């Protein structure tokens, strides 16, 4: 709400998303995640899968959510990351600085996702 989104909370347990955000008539399913700063990588890291407690299998969110909302307590910042930007790995990172080797492919800069 602080970022001028209308927040909708799903009813029941069947949804894989934590909330729906709405702005100007557009609705997006959002999974909330906690981000951890990796000083070694110079990045904010977060999980992009959930783990089934019964089978211990990890499961991604592709096709079931639109965005990850990643909160970093240390920075008091929120990053809105499209699920399609993180691929199918079990974790993703948002870099604070561009890589020194000028690599661009597969690099997600945190500043592009901060809301």
Secondary structure, 3 states (H helix, E strand, C coil): CCCCCEEECCCCCCCCCCEEEEECCEEEEEEEEECEEECCCCEEEEECEEECCCCCCEEECCCCCCEEEEEECCCCEEEEEEHHHCCCCCEEEEECCCCCCCCCCCCCEHHHCEC
